[in-house]
Amino acid sequence: MSKFKKKTSSSQDIPTAALPDIIFMLLFFFMVTTVLRETELKVEQRIPRAEQLVKLEKKKLVSYLYVGKPKDATFGTEPLIQANDVFIGIDGVVKWVNEEKAKLSEVERDQITISMKVDNETKMGIIVDIQTELREANARKIMYATPQKTDED
């Protein structure tokens, strides 16, 4: 007999064949359930109701302008224009439209639609000023956004 016995290891390996499937299922779950928000609203929005609504076909051709009283009191109480998470003045609308057009392909640049989400309490003067600037920027398609129509409307 031998003086020393060989120790046999009885540890069993954990099967990892299904591990990639589990990882991809978790990845797919988080991709589906995550909501991405492009812009953070910095203005108050109580949007008026509309009588006729038309759904947009190509949402990638739409750029959004938000007009309303700022939520933060440090910006005052007068309505401001928000575009892409920043406040812009009336004189910055043309520059903003040109930047938005630059993001599109050359064929789609003339098809850009400006969607204006305007607060209920906003005076018409600032809206007319924005429309004038949009004409100068050759952004002729303007849409006023409203809440989605419900069955009781």
WONORGI-V142780 format. One record per residue. N is the residue number from 0. RES is the residue in one small letter. PHI is phi in whole degrees, 0 to 359 (none if undefined). OMEGA is omega in whole degrees, -180 to 180 (999 if undefined). Layout:
n->{N,N}
res->{RES,RES}
phi->{PHI,PHI}
omega->{OMEGA,OMEGA}
This chain:
n->{0,1,2,3,4,5,6,7,8,9,10,11,12,13,14,15,16,17,18,19,20,21,22,23,24,25,26,27,28,29,30,31,32,33,34,35,36,37,38,39,40,41,42,43,44,45,46,47,48,49,50,51,52,53,54,55,56,57,58,59,60,61,62,63,64,65,66,67,68,69,70,71,72,73,74,75,76,77,78,79,80,81,82,83,84,85,86,87,88,89,90,91,92,93,94,95,96,97,98,99,100,101,102,103,104,105,106,107,108,109,110,111,112,113,114,115,116,117,118,119,120,121,122,123,124,125,126,127,128,129,130,131,132,133,134,135,136,137,138,139,140,141,142,143,144,145,146,147,148,149,150,151,152}
res->{m,s,k,f,k,k,k,t,s,s,s,q,d,i,p,t,a,a,l,p,d,i,i,f,m,l,l,f,f,f,m,v,t,t,v,l,r,e,t,e,l,k,v,e,q,r,i,p,r,a,e,q,l,v,k,l,e,k,k,k,l,v,s,y,l,y,v,g,k,p,k,d,a,t,f,g,t,e,p,l,i,q,a,n,d,v,f,i,g,i,d,g,v,v,k,w,v,n,e,e,k,a,k,l,s,e,v,e,r,d,q,i,t,i,s,m,k,v,d,n,e,t,k,m,g,i,i,v,d,i,q,t,e,l,r,e,a,n,a,r,k,i,m,y,a,t,p,q,k,t,d,e,d}
phi->{none,275,284,246,261,284,273,263,273,252,284,255,282,276,289,244,293,271,299,299,297,294,297,292,295,294,300,298,301,290,293,285,272,279,253,259,242,282,237,260,290,248,237,288,226,239,274,290,280,238,274,241,238,232,277,283,272,250,286,287,271,257,241,252,242,250,233,172,290,294,289,274,292,292,271,97,243,282,299,238,255,247,223,55,68,228,276,234,271,302,289,267,292,298,298,296,298,295,294,293,294,294,286,267,288,298,291,273,298,280,262,297,242,262,262,255,255,248,293,303,271,287,288,288,302,292,292,296,298,295,298,297,295,293,296,296,275,61,254,271,269,239,231,257,281,226,296,295,287,251,294,279,289}
omega->{-180,-178,-180,178,176,178,177,179,-178,180,-179,178,178,-180,-178,-178,-177,-176,178,178,180,179,179,176,178,178,178,179,-179,177,-178,-174,-179,178,179,178,-175,-175,175,-178,178,178,178,-178,167,-171,180,178,179,179,-179,180,177,179,-180,179,-177,-177,-180,178,-176,173,-171,171,178,-179,178,178,-178,178,180,-176,-180,178,178,-178,179,179,179,179,178,176,179,175,177,175,175,176,178,-178,179,-177,-179,179,-180,180,179,176,179,178,-180,179,-177,175,-175,-180,-174,-174,180,-179,-177,178,177,178,-180,174,-171,178,180,-172,-177,179,-176,-178,-179,179,178,178,179,179,178,179,179,175,179,180,-179,173,-171,180,179,-180,176,-176,176,176,-180,-180,178,-177,-178,179,999}
